Amino acid sequence: MAAEHAWEEPPRTPGWAAVLALHTALSAVAGFIATVVWASVGFGYFWPSWVWFGVAVPLALHGAIFLGCRVPAGRVRALAIHGAVAWWLIVTGVVLWAMTGGGRPWPAIPGVALAASVAVHALVLRAWPEHGERALADRVVELTRTRRGALDVQAAELRRIERDLHDGAQARLVALIMHLGRAEERLSDRPEVADLLRRARADASAAIAELRDLARGIAPPVLADRGLAAAVEALGRRSAIPVTVVAEPGERVPPIVETVAYFVVAESLTNAAKHGAPAARVTLTREDDRLFVSVADDGAGGADPGGGGLTGLRHRVEAIDGSLHVHSPPGGGTMILAELPCE
């Protein structure tokens, strides 16, 4: 098992390079000794060339495999080793042909065959992806599709909950407050009972405020009824600071994209007002299949992109394969740009 592991990950194994270096040194020593012996017997025919050839052939094979194995594990590594070994065979044949006096160029035929085998190997890898790679790609496509469908269903469900809160629970609480107020007026001569009714009305009013805050945290009805531009303009009118909204007219984007864009604007305006920005500008731009949402203010800048609010926005944007960019130099205001896919 240890030998197999060393073969699979040679670039990370220091011993692989050390063995190659030792092989090189031993080959050089063998060639040097042969040369010294040849010189000591009075020169003549240079037979040490065959010794050099004999030690160089396995050394070159060792080096070729080492270089091929430096490619990351996978089918491409197999192609790299195939190419390295083929090149070693071609060079070995050419050198052997030259050392035997040349003549008919017999290394050409096996050289062409080896080069063709490497080319066919590369074409096969390109034309037929590995089953695991193809399955992984299909899985990614399927997960992307199902995630987008789940997000669309979630957005629709959140809007339904908001409508139910607005038309159901809030309306009933408002009616309850009115009834309690009338009962309190009729029991003015019984202060103890009237005080209980007053407390109940105050509790009902607090419950309505909490429900409205919850509904605003889901999505406003105007977003579903009139679209993103109208919802952002309503946000600007309710903001604690002056807000300029520039929205290019165009087709409506998918509901989940509208919801994410709305919360980007809402959170950005809340942060701008909280940190004392004098004014803000919201820009909505559609370019092909991308929606760009920009919120810029003239505040003190220095916003922390890793803060809780911006991190939550980034996660919401990335959930639909979008991206969020924050530019907030100290003293230079803050600009938040969200790029959302809307195909």
Secondary structure per residue as TSV (DSSP state, phi and psi in degrees):
chain	resnum	aa	ss	phi	psi
A	1	M	-	360.0	-38.2
A	2	A	H	-64.5	-38.6
A	3	A	H	-66.3	-38.7
A	4	E	H	-64.5	-41.9
A	5	H	H	-62.9	-40.2
A	6	A	H	-64.4	-33.2
A	7	W	H	-72.3	-36.2
A	8	E	H	-72.8	-33.7
A	9	E	-	-127.7	57.8
A	10	P	G	-62.8	-33.9
A	11	P	G	-63.7	-26.1
A	12	R	G	-93.6	0.8
A	13	T	-	-106.2	108.5
A	14	P	H	-57.3	-31.1
A	15	G	H	-63.6	-27.9
A	16	W	H	-61.9	-50.2
A	17	A	H	-66.1	-35.1
A	18	A	H	-65.8	-40.7
A	19	V	H	-64.0	-40.9
A	20	L	H	-63.7	-41.0
A	21	A	H	-64.2	-41.1
A	22	L	H	-64.6	-40.9
A	23	H	H	-60.6	-43.3
A	24	T	H	-61.7	-43.6
A	25	A	H	-64.8	-44.6
A	26	L	H	-63.8	-39.1
A	27	S	H	-63.8	-42.3
A	28	A	H	-64.0	-39.2
A	29	V	H	-64.5	-43.1
A	30	A	H	-62.9	-44.3
A	31	G	H	-64.6	-38.5
A	32	F	H	-66.0	-42.8
A	33	I	H	-62.3	-43.0
A	34	A	H	-61.5	-40.5
A	35	T	H	-65.6	-40.6
A	36	V	H	-64.4	-42.9
A	37	V	H	-62.5	-43.1
A	38	W	H	-60.3	-42.7
A	39	A	H	-68.4	-32.8
A	40	S	H	-74.4	-20.4
A	41	V	T	-97.4	11.1
A	42	G	T	98.2	27.8
A	43	F	-	62.2	-133.6
A	44	G	-	93.2	-152.4
A	45	Y	S	-59.4	132.0
A	46	F	-	-83.1	73.3
A	47	W	T	-68.3	-20.5
A	48	P	H	-60.2	-15.8
A	49	S	H	-60.4	-33.4
A	50	W	H	-72.7	-29.8
A	51	V	H	-67.4	-46.7
A	52	W	H	-58.8	-41.8
A	53	F	H	-63.4	-42.7
A	54	G	H	-64.3	-37.2
A	55	V	H	-84.3	-25.3
A	56	A	H	-75.3	-32.4
A	57	V	H	-62.5	-53.7
A	58	P	H	-66.2	-32.7
A	59	L	H	-64.1	-42.0
A	60	A	H	-65.3	-37.8
A	61	L	H	-63.9	-42.6
A	62	H	H	-58.6	-47.3
A	63	G	H	-66.1	-37.6
A	64	A	H	-64.1	-43.8
A	65	I	H	-66.1	-38.9
A	66	F	H	-60.3	-45.3
A	67	L	H	-65.7	-40.5
A	68	G	H	-63.9	-35.2
A	69	C	H	-76.4	-9.5
A	70	R	T	-74.7	-13.5
A	71	V	S	-71.5	141.6
A	72	P	-	-53.7	148.1
A	73	A	S	-58.5	144.5
A	74	G	S	140.0	-169.5
A	75	R	H	-68.7	-27.2
A	76	V	H	-67.6	-33.3
A	77	R	H	-63.3	-40.5
A	78	A	H	-60.6	-40.5
A	79	L	H	-64.9	-40.6
A	80	A	H	-63.4	-43.0
A	81	I	H	-66.2	-40.5
A	82	H	H	-57.9	-47.7
A	83	G	H	-64.5	-39.5
A	84	A	H	-65.3	-44.0
A	85	V	H	-66.6	-39.5
A	86	A	H	-62.4	-43.0
A	87	W	H	-63.3	-38.1
A	88	W	H	-62.8	-43.1
A	89	L	H	-64.5	-41.3
A	90	I	H	-63.7	-47.7
A	91	V	H	-64.2	-41.4
A	92	T	H	-60.4	-43.2
A	93	G	H	-63.4	-42.0
A	94	V	H	-64.9	-43.2
A	95	V	H	-64.5	-42.8
A	96	L	H	-62.8	-40.7
A	97	W	H	-61.8	-42.4
A	98	A	H	-67.6	-38.0
A	99	M	H	-71.7	-22.8
A	100	T	T	-93.3	13.2
A	101	G	T	100.0	8.1
A	102	G	-	74.0	-132.7
A	103	G	-	90.2	-143.0
A	104	R	S	-60.7	128.4
A	105	P	-	-77.7	67.9
A	106	W	T	-64.6	-23.9
A	107	P	T	-67.2	-12.4
A	108	A	H	-65.0	-43.4
A	109	I	H	-65.1	-53.4
A	110	P	H	-63.7	-30.9
A	111	G	H	-63.5	-44.8
A	112	V	H	-63.9	-40.4
A	113	A	H	-63.9	-42.1
A	114	L	H	-65.9	-43.2
A	115	A	H	-62.8	-39.3
A	116	A	H	-65.2	-37.2
A	117	S	H	-64.9	-38.9
A	118	V	H	-66.3	-41.0
A	119	A	H	-63.1	-42.3
A	120	V	H	-63.9	-40.1
A	121	H	H	-59.1	-45.2
A	122	A	H	-65.0	-40.8
A	123	L	H	-64.9	-37.8
A	124	V	H	-64.1	-43.5
A	125	L	H	-61.6	-38.0
A	126	R	H	-73.4	-37.6
A	127	A	H	-82.7	-34.0
A	128	W	S	-123.3	96.0
A	129	P	-	-61.3	153.2
A	130	E	-	-60.2	146.6
A	131	H	H	-56.2	-42.0
A	132	G	H	-64.2	-40.6
A	133	E	H	-65.4	-43.6
A	134	R	H	-64.1	-41.3
A	135	A	H	-64.5	-38.8
A	136	L	H	-65.2	-42.9
A	137	A	H	-62.4	-42.8
A	138	D	H	-63.5	-37.5
A	139	R	H	-66.1	-40.6
A	140	V	H	-61.9	-43.8
A	141	V	H	-61.9	-43.7
A	142	E	H	-65.6	-43.3
A	143	L	H	-64.9	-38.4
A	144	T	H	-62.7	-43.4
A	145	R	H	-65.4	-46.3
A	146	T	H	-68.4	-35.7
A	147	R	H	-65.7	-41.8
A	148	R	H	-63.7	-40.3
A	149	G	H	-63.6	-40.5
A	150	A	H	-65.0	-38.9
A	151	L	H	-65.9	-39.1
A	152	D	H	-64.1	-43.0
A	153	V	H	-63.3	-40.8
A	154	Q	H	-63.0	-43.1
A	155	A	H	-62.6	-43.6
A	156	A	H	-63.5	-39.2
A	157	E	H	-67.3	-39.9
A	158	L	H	-64.0	-39.2
A	159	R	H	-67.5	-36.3
A	160	R	H	-64.8	-41.7
A	161	I	H	-61.9	-41.6
A	162	E	H	-61.6	-42.6
A	163	R	H	-65.6	-40.5
A	164	D	H	-63.5	-40.0
A	165	L	I	-64.2	-42.3
A	166	H	I	-71.3	-45.5
A	167	D	I	-88.6	-18.9
A	168	G	I	-105.3	-81.7
A	169	A	I	-61.8	-43.1
A	170	Q	H	-66.1	-42.3
A	171	A	H	-63.4	-39.9
A	172	R	H	-67.2	-39.2
A	173	L	H	-66.7	-37.8
A	174	V	H	-62.8	-43.5
A	175	A	H	-63.2	-38.9
A	176	L	H	-62.9	-42.0
A	177	I	H	-61.8	-41.1
A	178	M	H	-63.7	-43.9
A	179	H	H	-64.0	-39.7
A	180	L	H	-66.0	-36.9
A	181	G	H	-64.0	-42.8
A	182	R	H	-64.6	-41.7
A	183	A	H	-64.1	-37.4
A	184	E	H	-63.1	-38.7
A	185	E	H	-65.5	-38.8
A	186	R	H	-74.3	-18.8
A	187	L	T	-108.8	31.8
A	188	S	T	-64.8	-24.4
A	189	D	T	-81.9	-3.8
A	190	R	-	-123.3	82.3
A	191	P	H	-59.4	-33.3
A	192	E	H	-66.1	-45.2
A	193	V	H	-67.9	-39.8
A	194	A	H	-62.1	-36.0
A	195	D	H	-66.7	-39.3
A	196	L	H	-62.3	-41.8
A	197	L	H	-65.3	-36.2
A	198	R	H	-64.9	-41.1
A	199	R	H	-65.1	-41.6
A	200	A	H	-62.4	-39.1
A	201	R	H	-66.4	-37.5
A	202	A	H	-65.7	-40.1
A	203	D	H	-64.9	-40.0
A	204	A	H	-64.4	-39.0
A	205	S	H	-64.5	-40.5
A	206	A	H	-64.6	-37.8
A	207	A	H	-64.4	-39.6
A	208	I	H	-62.9	-43.0
A	209	A	H	-61.1	-41.9
A	210	E	H	-65.4	-39.9
A	211	L	H	-64.9	-37.6
A	212	R	H	-67.2	-40.2
A	213	D	H	-62.6	-41.6
A	214	L	H	-63.6	-42.3
A	215	A	H	-65.2	-38.8
A	216	R	H	-65.0	-29.8
A	217	G	H	-74.9	-11.4
A	218	I	H	-94.6	-68.4
A	219	A	-	178.9	140.5
A	220	P	-	-78.5	152.5
A	221	P	H	-59.8	-32.3
A	222	V	H	-63.6	-26.4
A	223	L	H	-65.2	-41.0
A	224	A	H	-78.4	-33.0
A	225	D	H	-81.9	-44.3
A	226	R	H	-119.3	-7.7
A	227	G	-	101.8	178.1
A	228	L	H	-66.4	-44.4
A	229	A	H	-59.8	-45.3
A	230	A	H	-64.8	-39.9
A	231	A	H	-65.7	-39.3
A	232	V	H	-68.8	-38.8
A	233	E	H	-62.3	-38.6
A	234	A	H	-64.4	-38.8
A	235	L	H	-59.8	-44.0
A	236	G	H	-62.3	-38.2
A	237	R	H	-68.3	-32.1
A	238	R	H	-86.3	-10.1
A	239	S	S	-67.1	153.0
A	240	A	S	-76.9	-9.8
A	241	I	S	-125.2	157.4
A	242	P	-	-62.9	133.7
A	243	V	E	-129.2	129.7
A	244	T	E	-103.4	128.4
A	245	V	E	-114.0	125.6
A	246	V	E	-120.5	111.4
A	247	A	E	-127.1	122.5
A	248	E	-	-77.0	132.6
A	249	P	-	-66.8	149.3
A	250	G	-	173.8	-176.8
A	251	E	-	-68.9	151.6
A	252	R	-	-72.3	145.5
A	253	V	-	-91.5	168.8
A	254	P	-	-56.0	151.2
A	255	P	H	-55.7	-41.4
A	256	I	H	-64.8	-33.9
A	257	V	H	-70.7	-40.9
A	258	E	H	-59.7	-42.4
A	259	T	H	-64.4	-45.7
A	260	V	H	-63.9	-43.8
A	261	A	H	-62.1	-40.3
A	262	Y	H	-60.6	-45.4
A	263	F	H	-72.3	-27.7
A	264	V	H	-61.5	-46.2
A	265	V	H	-66.5	-45.1
A	266	A	H	-60.6	-47.8
A	267	E	H	-67.1	-38.3
A	268	S	H	-66.3	-42.5
A	269	L	H	-67.1	-37.4
A	270	T	H	-62.4	-43.7
A	271	N	H	-65.1	-40.3
A	272	A	H	-62.0	-44.8
A	273	A	H	-67.3	-38.9
A	274	K	H	-65.1	-33.0
A	275	H	T	-98.0	15.8
A	276	G	T	79.4	24.7
A	277	A	-	-68.7	136.6
A	278	P	S	-71.8	-28.5
A	279	A	-	-162.5	167.3
A	280	A	E	-145.4	160.1
A	281	R	E	-134.8	129.0
A	282	V	E	-113.6	130.3
A	283	T	E	-126.7	128.9
A	284	L	E	-116.1	120.0
A	285	T	E	-131.5	133.6
A	286	R	E	-110.2	123.6
A	287	E	E	-128.2	107.8
A	288	D	T	54.9	-115.6
A	289	D	T	-103.9	24.9
A	290	R	E	-127.2	140.3
A	291	L	E	-111.4	126.4
A	292	F	E	-107.9	124.9
A	293	V	E	-117.7	116.4
A	294	S	E	-119.7	131.6
A	295	V	E	-127.4	114.9
A	296	A	E	-123.5	142.0
A	297	D	E	-133.2	169.7
A	298	D	-	-107.6	32.2
A	299	G	S	-79.8	-160.3
A	300	A	-	-78.3	-13.4
A	301	G	-	72.9	-161.8
A	302	G	-	75.1	22.2
A	303	A	-	-67.1	143.9
A	304	D	-	-91.8	111.4
A	305	P	T	-62.1	-21.1
A	306	G	T	-92.7	7.3
A	307	G	S	-66.6	165.2
A	308	G	H	-59.9	-46.0
A	309	G	H	-64.9	-47.9
A	310	L	H	-69.8	-33.1
A	311	T	H	-65.3	-41.1
A	312	G	H	-62.4	-41.0
A	313	L	H	-63.2	-43.3
A	314	R	H	-61.1	-42.6
A	315	H	H	-63.8	-39.3
A	316	R	H	-65.3	-40.2
A	317	V	H	-69.8	-44.0
A	318	E	H	-68.1	-20.4
A	319	A	T	-63.8	-23.1
A	320	I	T	-112.5	25.4
A	321	D	T	66.0	30.4
A	322	G	-	-98.2	-174.9
A	323	S	E	-140.7	147.3
A	324	L	E	-123.8	129.5
A	325	H	E	-122.3	135.3
A	326	V	E	-121.4	123.9
A	327	H	E	-121.6	110.6
A	328	S	-	-147.0	70.9
A	329	P	-	-69.3	145.4
A	330	P	T	-56.7	126.7
A	331	G	T	79.9	0.8
A	332	G	S	-115.9	17.8
A	333	G	-	77.5	179.7
A	334	T	E	-131.3	135.9
A	335	M	E	-128.5	127.5
A	336	I	E	-114.3	123.5
A	337	L	E	-122.1	122.2
A	338	A	E	-111.5	130.9
A	339	E	E	-111.9	115.0
A	340	L	E	-119.6	134.0
A	341	P	E	-76.2	136.5
A	342	C	-	-135.3	27.5
A	343	E	-	-73.0	360.0
